[in-house]
């Protein structure tokens, strides 16, 4: 079995504004990276994302950026349950997963954003970690929507 997922949302903002909220580390830090982001998402860059609910900053290796259309990056896979969930633990798995974010301007002025992630091993730990990341990306899309449309940081105090 190939372990992967896709989540999507429609955001009532133009594609350029949604893209900048992803690519600009200062904006990303306003609604997603609770510990901050360093470095702009650009092809070939390695940036870091830090989350209060996980120990240490994550290096993000940017494979491709097509402004207002697509962002592709790799980061190290984890396996197991997230540490903030009832005593579970998370471990670096020694391989990368690939995240692809696509953006499409809709005729009604909204932006369709889709996030897919793939590459986990078909093991109990890999499957469990993919579920956690699916939840995280779904939360990220909700936080992005509320921040862009209403100026509210949904993740503030959540973790």
N, C-alpha and C positions, 0 to 999 in steps of 0.2 A: 504494500500500500504506500502511496505517496502521501506524506504528511504535509499538508498545506491548508491555507484558508484564504478567504477574501471577505472584507467588510466594506461597506459603502455608505455614503450620506450625501445629501444635497444641502448646500449652504447658500443662503440668500446674500451672496456677495459675488462680485466679478472674479473671474479666474485669476487675474493678476494679484488681487488682494489676498486670495486664499494661498496662492503660491508663495508670496512674501511671508505670510504667517508661518509657513513651513521652513523656508530657506533661511530666513533671518534669525540668528540665534537669540537676539534680544526679544523678538516677538514669540518665538517658540518657548522661551522661558516664562512668558506671561501666563501660559495655560497648560503646558505639558511637562516640560522637564523641571520638576519641582526643586531640583538642586542646581539648575542652570544648564545652559548649553554654551559651548565655545566653538566658534568657527561657523562660517556660512556654508551651506550645502552647495558645493560646486564640484563638477566633474574632477575626479582625481584627489580631492581633499580627504583628509582624515580629521573628523571633528569629534568632540566628546559631548555626551549627554549624561547628566547626573540626575538621579531620582532619589528622593528622601526615603522611599520604601525599599531600596536596594542598596547594598554597600558598594561604594566606589563609582567612579564615572565609567561609562561605556564608550569605547572607541567605535566610531561609525565610519566605515570606509566607503566613500561615495564613488560609485561606479559610473553613473551617468546622470546628468541633469539636462533636461530640455526645458527651459523656462516656460512656465504656464502649461506644461503638458505632462512631464514625467520626471520622477526622481527614483533612482535605483541605488540601493546601498546594501552592503553586507555588514553583519556584526556577529560576534561570537554567540553560537547557540548555547543555551543553558538546558539542563535537564533536571526534572524534578519539580517539586511544588515550591511556589514563591514563599519566602521566609515569613511574610506577614500573615500567612494563612494557617492558623492552628498548628504551629509547631513544624510545618514542613520545612524543607531546605532546598536550596537551589545550588547547582554546581555547574561550573563551566564545562562544556562538553568536548572542547578541543576541535570543533569544526564550526563553520559559519552557516547562517541562514541568509537568504536574500529577501529583501523587502522592496516591493515595487509600489510606488504611489503614482496614480494617474489622475489627471485633472481634465475636465471637459466643460467648456462653457455651454450652458443650456440656452435654448431660445428664450426662455422666460427670465434670463438674467442671473439665474442661480448657477452655481458650480457643482458638478457631480465629482466627488472625490472617491476613489477606490484604493484600498490598501490591501495588498496580498503579501503573504510571507510563506516561504517554502524552504525545504532543505533539511528538516529534522530527520533524524534516523527513526525508523519504524520500530521503536522500542517503547516500553511503558513510560520511561522518563521523557523521551522525545515527544510522545503524544501528549503527556501531561503538560510539558512546557509549551507546546503549541497552543493548547487550550488557554493557558495563562496569557500568552502573547495576543491571542485573538481577543480575549477580554480587554487587555490593555489597549489595543488599537481601537476597539469599539469605544472605550472610554475616551481615548484621545479625540476621536471624531466628534463625540458629544461635547467635549471641552472646547474644541476648536470652533464648533458651531455657536455655542453660547458666548464664547469670548468675542468672536468676530461680529455676531449679530447684536449682542447685548452688553458687551464689555464686562462680563462676569467671569471670574476664574473659578470654575467648578472644582478644581483639584485643591484649592486653598484649604488647608486643614483636613483634607480627606485622609492623608496618610501620616 
